Amino acid sequence: MRDFEPKVASKIYTVLDQWAKIASTSDSAVDIFRWTHMLGFDTVYHLMFDVDPGTVKTGVESEKEFVPLLENWGIYVPGYIGSYFRKVHAWKKAWNPNLRLLD
């Protein structure tokens, strides 16, 4: 487990570099949710299977991810589970990444 710490640190630095690149080339806000999701996926997948999926390097979500698929189809599931996905879907639709809460 100790030998995995440098790999996690490398992934974190890669995400920070990606954010800096996005911030320097765009006027819009960085979608932190998307990037932290990819960081978590990369870390857990790498820890479990000893294979780096490289989503934080490429900035493209992996085909191995299941959550985006659930987000798209979960809204059609009846009952409590589907209700959760419908609430998340409505929240994401209404969310504005350019909204400044601390101004």
N, C-alpha and C positions, 0 to 999 in steps of 0.2 A: 504494500500500500504506500510506503514511503516513496518508492520510485515513481509513483503516479503524480505526486505533487508538482514536479516541474512541468508535466504535461498539462495539468489544469492551469497553472500559471501562464503557460504559453497560450492556451486558449483564451484566457482573460485578456492578455495583452493584444492578441489578435482582434478580439471584439473591440477593445478600446481604439486600436488603430483604424478599424473599419468605421467606427463612429466619428473619429477625427476626419477621415477622408470624406464621409458623407457631409459632415458639418462644414467642411471647407469648400465643398463643391455645390452645395444646395442651400437655399434659403428656408426650406421647410424643416420641421422638427424631425429628429431621429425617432423611429418607432422602437422604443426600448423594449416593449413587450415581445416583439418579433425576435429581436436579437438575444434577449435573455432566454427565450424559449429555445433558440438554436444552440446557445451555449450550454444549457442544461441537457439538451438532447445529445450533443456532441460528447459531453463529459460522461454521462451515464452509459451511452452506447460504447464509448471507448473503454470504460471501466469494465463493462460486462463482457464484451466480445474481443477486446484488445485490437480493435480496428477503428481507426479514426475516420468517421464519415465525412469530415471536412466541411460541414455546413457553415461554420464561422469563417473559414478561409474564402469560400466562394460566395457567401451571402445568399445562397439558394437552399431552400429547405430540401431535406433528403426525401427520397421516395419511401424510405423506411419508416417515416414518421406516421403515426396513426392518428394523432390529435387533430390535424387539419382535416382529415377525412371524416372524423367524428363531428367536427364543427359544421361541415357541409351537410351531412346526412342526419345528424342527431336531432335537428328541428322537426323531422318527420316521425320520430319515435313518440308513441302515445304515452301519456301518464307523466309521472314525476320526473323521470330522466329526460324526456322530451321537453318538459317545461323548463328544466335547467338550461338546455341548449337554446331554447327560444329566447330566454332572458339574456343569455350571453350574446346571442346574435343581435338582439335589439340594442343592447348596450354598445356593442362594437359599431353598429350602424350609426348610432347617435354620437359616438365619441369623436372629438375633434382634436387631433394631435397638435394643432397650432394654437390651441387655447392656452393662454397664460394665466395660471391661477394665482400667482404671487405678485402680479403687477398692481 
